[in-house]
Amino acid sequence: MPLKNLYARLPSVDRLLNHPLLEKVLDRHGNAALAAAVRQTLDEARQHIRSNNSLPRWAEDEHQLASLASQRVSTRQQVRIRPVFNLSGTVLHTNLGRAPMAEAAVEAVSRAMREAVTLEYDLDGAGRGHRDSAISELLQELTGAEAACVVNNNAAAVLILLSTVAAGREVVVSRGELVEIGGAFRMPDVMRQAGCKLVEVGATNRTHLRDYRQAINAETGLLMKVHTSNYHIEGFTHSVSEAELAELAHQHGLPAATDLGSGALIDLSAYGLPAEPMPQQMIAQGVDLVSFSGDKLLGGPQAGLIIGKKSWIDKIQQHPLKRALRCDKMTLAALEATLRLYLQPDRLVRQLPTLRRLVRAQPDMQQQALRLLPLLSHFAGNNFDTAEQACLSQIGSGSLPVDRLPGWAITFSPRDGRGSTLEALANRLRSLPAPVIGRLYDGKLWLDLRCLEDESAFLANLRQADPAGNPG
Ligand SMILES: *Cc1c(COP(=O)(O)O)cnc(C)c1O
């Protein structure tokens, strides 16, 4: 058939727009979005005709074309950043947005989003109208530091710290601490970006105070420690404590800084968790500047916190990079609300979701597994052996991968032993209205229950996929 006749078999944009199937779509999404989708659908049909010299099967009747246009509009309108059930076994999962926020933080952010706020506005005229003042005062109280500064994340904190304190000068760091975090953040690269000259001292496994001392010269601007959060050197090792390093720095009229990575404002070992260095300890040991993340163990929004000597913090606040790296009102509102929870440490474990999930007791998760097993077994169907069993969760986000938390999981083993069968189940779970993210390991799919708090929402979500699904 001549091409011209094939094109003529396609309806016009107007005709397709008025198809009864698209009436509701028009109501919901408006004329502009629908018309664009109709045009794109017809364009695709024309392209097919041009390349194949035939009318595509899906363009043969108008009902089908209308239905394709309708799908196109809804796909385009679908929100891409949406809630999931994180059953991956990693509590602070960077790809899943790290720390879930406390209710108090959620409320503070919604209020700040809707209305004007006192971001840099001083109600009592006491001259504290700086955007970091509220956070700074809280951090002073919680850590004993003289002042604090808040930026976009901890990578930004390290960058502005180095740029302010030691641009054009030498920064002395132990060879054993030149960390890479999640690929894009490498200490040597950040140093270069900040205009500092990195001076590596010691050996990978052992660095002594004398190594730092011998590296100090007229060009030295800073002695620095970096917490080796995501790896651990064992065996014949030695490193210099922050207290020793700060003392050496001060003897030479230099500042000392430490990048703690996660940092924990409470003693995690008191909760039976792996100990993590605390910013307040570093301040007490005389370190001039300490940086850490807002959305790692602190359990707040993405942010980088720098605490320390007021004279240095004031300089950081005045650095031109601060304007580029500063936080917006939503982040600051969430961070303030989160830090306020730390003023009531005895309630923290209930109010801070990150901590609450990290400390969940194994029997509690096992009980939950037993409750969920029938429905999940039904969901998976006959091709799988579904079981509940002990597992090990990870803290995540640069915490030590070797520190594991005993938990409980539901596991699925494919009866045909095939990876593709397992992949298909993982896909079905990810395709639920609220995607369920598990972990493939050891030939099984694991749903680690540590982060499953809203059990009824989880059940309702599963039932939506499988209306017949009825446990027991
Ligand atoms: C995680 C981490 C960073 C980066 O922190 P972000 O908040 O992710 O930017 C920097 N240094 C160390 C030691 C870390 O563990």
The ligand as an SDF file (V2000), in Angstrom:
LIG
                    3D

 15 15  0  0  0  0  0  0  0  0999 V2000
   30.2670    9.5100   54.7380 C   0  0  0  0  0  0  0  0  0  0  0  0
   31.5530   10.1810   54.8970 C   0  0  0  0  0  0  0  0  0  0  0  0
   31.8220   11.3850   54.2370 C   0  0  0  0  0  0  0  0  0  0  0  0
   30.8190   12.0180   53.3050 C   0  0  0  0  0  0  0  0  0  0  0  0
   29.6750   12.4100   54.0010 O   0  0  0  0  0  0  0  0  0  0  0  0
   28.3470   12.8420   53.2070 P   0  0  0  0  0  0  0  0  0  0  0  0
   27.4660   13.3970   54.2580 O   0  0  0  0  0  0  0  0  0  0  0  0
   27.8470   11.5830   52.5780 O   0  0  0  0  0  0  0  0  0  0  0  0
   28.7590   13.8480   52.1880 O   0  0  0  0  0  0  0  0  0  0  0  0
   33.0350   11.9860   54.4330 C   0  0  0  0  0  0  0  0  0  0  0  0
   33.9590   11.4370   55.2330 N   0  0  0  0  0  0  0  0  0  0  0  0
   33.7480   10.2710   55.8970 C   0  0  0  0  0  0  0  0  0  0  0  0
   34.8360    9.7180   56.7680 C   0  0  0  0  0  0  0  0  0  0  0  0
   32.5320    9.5990   55.7500 C   0  0  0  0  0  0  0  0  0  0  0  0
   32.3100    8.4520   56.4000 O   0  0  0  0  0  0  0  0  0  0  0  0
  1  2  1  0
  2  3  1  0
  2 14  2  0
  3  4  1  0
  3 10  2  0
  4  5  1  0
  5  6  1  0
  6  7  2  0
  6  8  1  0
  6  9  1  0
 10 11  1  0
 11 12  2  0
 12 13  1  0
 12 14  1  0
 14 15  1  0
M  END
$$$$
